[in-house]
């Protein structure tokens, strides 16, 4: 298993790191533990490494599947396919390769969008769904959320922007880690160096911008998913106390019929860095509930 010296980002040695061919891309995936499957989907500014503390907490009685999304981390960075509907199919292919039929989902940031697209396309394959601190394009108060000036990066991209950040990936990413946290010091220097190195890999910033450029298509796809009916599986919508807070549940009530609201205390957006103990406790209690 590939290891990192960044604080909190080391998966247990019992985990395997696989390159899984899925939907036209190689998806870097960490797999370990035993028991009912849980898929962990990360967001922008991080990779599947963010989930190491939760993986450690769940591995004794869950099979953990933690991929790097298409275009991020050590997964392929193809020319296209960054709409979340396509990436939902990436996740289906990963599970097929692992012979996993059904799983719980735990997702954060852009992982929420990929997770929702997976759940909406493969409703019988998702047993429970935890979404953490990010909206869904085209769902609920999306247009109001877009007006927040902190979200200017949703429309930032293209070749000139790539030239601006080339060699300056750390500067660009620090803005996310600092502005979206309640306490930037909790996003460790070691973790910042780790992620900045991954996002400086060839094609990584281009693929990152493509995740946001796909939002208009994602909104259209999500409207079609909504027209097919709300998700029926139990949903836990978590927001950071100093970030989305209860808005996460307000968003999900437009998309799911069985939504439980939760707030990660003393945390901004980066819940696994800012308050992993509370996040793990909230997720664990929801997964364990009969």
C-alpha positions in Angstrom: 0.0 0.0 0.0 1.4 3.4 -0.9 2.1 5.4 2.3 2.4 9.1 3.0 4.1 10.8 5.9 1.3 13.4 6.0 -0.5 13.4 9.4 -3.6 11.3 9.4 -3.4 10.2 5.7 -1.9 6.7 6.2 -4.3 3.8 5.6 -3.8 0.6 7.6 -1.2 -1.7 6.2 -3.9 -4.4 5.6 -5.4 -2.2 2.8 -4.5 -2.9 -0.8 -4.0 -0.2 -3.5 -5.5 -1.2 -6.8 -5.7 0.3 -10.3 -9.2 -0.7 -11.4 -10.2 -0.4 -15.0 -13.7 1.2 -15.0 -15.7 3.0 -17.7 -12.6 3.9 -19.8 -10.4 5.0 -17.0 -8.0 3.5 -14.4 -9.3 4.3 -11.0 -6.8 4.2 -8.1 -8.7 2.5 -5.2 -7.8 1.6 -1.6 -9.6 -1.5 -0.4 -9.6 -3.1 3.0 -11.5 -4.4 6.0 -14.4 -6.9 6.0 -18.1 -6.8 6.3 -20.8 -4.7 4.5 -19.2 -2.4 2.0 -18.8 1.4 2.4 -17.7 3.5 -0.5 -15.8 6.8 0.5 -15.8 9.5 -2.1 -13.5 12.6 -1.6 -13.7 16.1 -3.1 -11.6 18.8 -4.7 -8.4 19.8 -2.9 -7.9 16.3 -1.5 -7.9 12.7 -2.7 -9.1 9.4 -1.2 -6.3 9.7 1.3 -8.6 12.1 3.3 -10.6 9.1 4.5 -7.8 7.3 6.3 -9.1 8.1 9.8 -12.6 6.9 9.0 -11.2 3.8 7.2 -9.3 2.9 10.4 -12.5 3.3 12.5 -14.6 1.1 10.2 -12.3 -1.6 8.9 -13.1 -4.1 11.7 -16.7 -4.6 10.5 -16.9 -3.0 7.1 -15.3 -3.5 3.7 -13.9 0.0 2.8 -13.6 1.1 -0.9 -11.9 4.5 -1.2 -11.1 5.6 -4.8 -9.5 8.7 -6.2 -12.1 10.2 -8.5 -11.4 10.4 -12.2 -8.8 13.1 -12.8 -7.6 13.3 -9.2 -4.9 11.7 -7.2 -3.4 8.6 -8.8 -6.4 7.9 -11.0 -6.3 8.5 -14.8 -6.8 12.0 -16.1 -8.6 11.4 -19.4 -9.7 14.2 -21.8 -13.3 14.0 -20.8 -15.9 12.4 -18.6 -15.9 14.9 -15.7 -19.7 15.2 -15.6 -20.8 13.4 -12.4 -23.2 11.1 -14.2 -20.1 9.6 -16.0 -18.2 9.5 -12.8 -21.1 7.7 -11.1 -20.6 5.0 -13.7 -16.9 4.9 -12.8 -17.9 4.0 -9.2 -20.3 1.3 -10.5 -17.5 -0.2 -12.5 -15.2 -0.2 -9.5 -17.8 -2.1 -7.4 -18.4 -4.5 -10.2 -14.7 -5.3 -10.4 -14.7 -6.0 -6.6 -17.8 -8.1 -6.8 -19.7 -5.7 -4.6 -23.4 -5.4 -5.4 -24.6 -3.0 -2.7 -22.8 -0.5 -0.5 -23.3 2.5 1.8 -21.9 5.8 0.5 -20.0 8.4 2.5 -19.1 11.4 0.4 -17.7 14.9 0.7 -17.6 18.0 -1.5 -17.5 16.9 -5.2 -17.8 13.4 -3.9 -21.4 14.3 -2.9 -22.1 15.1 -6.6 -20.6 11.8 -7.8 -22.3 9.9 -5.1 -25.7 11.4 -5.9 -25.2 10.6 -9.6 -24.3 7.0 -8.7 -27.2 6.6 -6.2 -29.7 8.1 -8.7 -28.6 5.7 -11.5 -28.2 2.6 -9.3 -30.8 3.1 -6.6 -30.8 -0.6 -5.6 -27.1 -0.6 -5.0 -27.0 2.0 -2.2 -28.1 1.0 1.3 -27.4 4.2 3.1 -25.9 7.6 2.0 -24.0 10.2 4.0 -23.4 13.5 2.2 -21.0 16.1 3.8 -20.8 19.8 3.2 -21.4 20.6 -0.5 -24.4 21.3 -2.7 -25.7 19.4 -5.6 -25.8 21.2 -9.0 -29.4 22.1 -10.0 -30.9 20.8 -6.7 -32.8 23.0 -4.3 -31.2 26.4 -3.5 -28.4 25.9 -6.1 -28.9 29.2 -7.9 -28.7 31.1 -4.5 -25.6 29.1 -3.5 -23.9 30.2 -6.7 -24.2 33.8 -5.7 -21.8 33.3 -2.7 -18.6 35.2 -3.7 -16.5 32.5 -2.0 -17.5 30.2 -4.8 -15.9 32.1 -7.6 -13.8 29.0 -8.5 -16.9 27.3 -9.8 -16.5 29.5 -13.0 -12.7 29.6 -13.0 -11.0 27.6 -15.6 -9.6 27.3 -19.1 -6.1 27.4 -20.6 -5.2 30.9 -19.4 -6.2 30.0 -15.8 -4.1 26.8 -16.1 -1.1 28.9 -17.1 -1.7 31.1 -14.1 -1.6 28.2 -11.6 1.1 26.1 -13.3 3.9 25.8 -10.7 1.8 27.6 -8.2 -0.6 24.8 -7.3 0.1 25.2 -3.6 -0.9 28.9 -3.7 -4.2 28.1 -5.4 -5.0 25.2 -3.1 -4.1 27.1 0.1 -6.9 29.5 -0.7 -9.4 26.6 -0.4 -7.9 25.1 2.7 -7.7 28.5 4.4 -11.0 30.2 3.4 -13.2 27.1 3.8 -11.9 26.1 7.3 -13.0 27.4 10.7 -9.3 27.1 11.8 -6.8 26.9 8.9 -4.1 25.6 11.3 -6.0 22.3 11.5 -5.2 21.5 7.9 -1.7 20.4 8.6 1.4 21.6 6.7 2.2 17.9 5.9 -1.2 17.4 4.4 -0.9 20.6 2.3 2.4 19.5 0.9 1.1 16.0 0.2 -2.0 17.2 -1.7 -0.2 20.0 -3.5 2.3 17.5 -4.9 -0.5 15.3 -6.2 -2.3 18.3 -7.8 0.9 19.3 -9.5 1.1 16.0 -11.4 0.6 16.3 -15.2 -3.0 17.0 -16.2 -4.2 17.3 -12.6 -5.1 21.0 -12.5 -6.7 20.7 -16.0 -8.9 17.8 -14.7 -9.7 19.7 -11.5 -11.0 22.7 -13.5 -13.0 20.2 -15.7 -14.8 19.0 -12.5 -16.3 22.5 -12.1 -16.8 23.2 -15.8 -19.1 20.2 -15.9 -21.5 21.7 -13.3 -24.0 23.0 -15.9 -24.3 19.5 -17.4 -24.5 18.1 -13.9 -27.4 20.4 -13.1 -29.3 19.2 -16.2 -28.6 15.6 -15.4 -29.7 16.1 -11.7 -32.9 17.6 -12.9 -33.6 14.5 -14.9 -32.7 12.3 -11.8 -35.1 14.4 -9.7 -37.9 13.9 -12.3 -37.4 10.1 -11.8 -38.2 10.5 -8.1 -36.5 11.1 -4.8 -33.9 8.7 -3.4 -35.6 6.3 -1.0 -32.6 5.0 1.0 -31.8 6.6 4.5 -29.7 9.8 4.0 -27.6 11.6 6.6 -26.9 15.2 5.5 -24.0 16.6 7.4 -22.7 20.2 7.3 -19.7 21.8 9.0 -20.9 24.1 11.8 -18.9 27.0 10.3 -19.7 26.0 6.7 -22.9 24.5 5.2 -24.4 23.5 8.5 -28.1 22.7 8.3 -28.2 23.8 4.6 -26.9 20.4 3.7 -30.1 18.8 4.9 -32.2 21.5 3.3 -30.6 20.6 -0.1 -31.0 16.9 0.3 -34.7 17.1 1.2 -35.3 18.1 -2.4 -33.6 14.9 -3.6 -34.4 12.3 -1.0 -37.4 11.3 1.1 -35.7 10.0 4.2 -33.2 12.7 5.3 -31.6 13.0 8.8 -29.9 16.3 9.6 -26.6 16.6 11.3 -23.9 19.2 12.0 -20.2 18.6 12.6 -19.4 20.9 15.5 -16.4 23.2 15.6 -15.6 22.6 11.9 -15.6 24.4 8.6 -15.7 22.5 5.3 -12.7 20.2 5.9 -14.4 17.9 8.4 -11.8 15.1 8.4 -9.0 17.6 9.2 -10.9 19.9 11.5 -12.9 17.5 13.6 -12.4 13.9 12.6 -13.5 12.5 15.9 -17.0 14.1 15.7 -17.3 13.3 12.0 -16.5 9.6 12.6 -18.9 9.4 15.5 -21.8 10.8 13.4 -21.0 8.6 10.4 -20.5 5.5 12.5 -23.8 5.9 14.4 -25.7 6.3 11.2 -24.1 3.3 9.5 -24.8 1.2 12.6 -28.4 2.1 13.0 -30.9 -0.7 12.3 
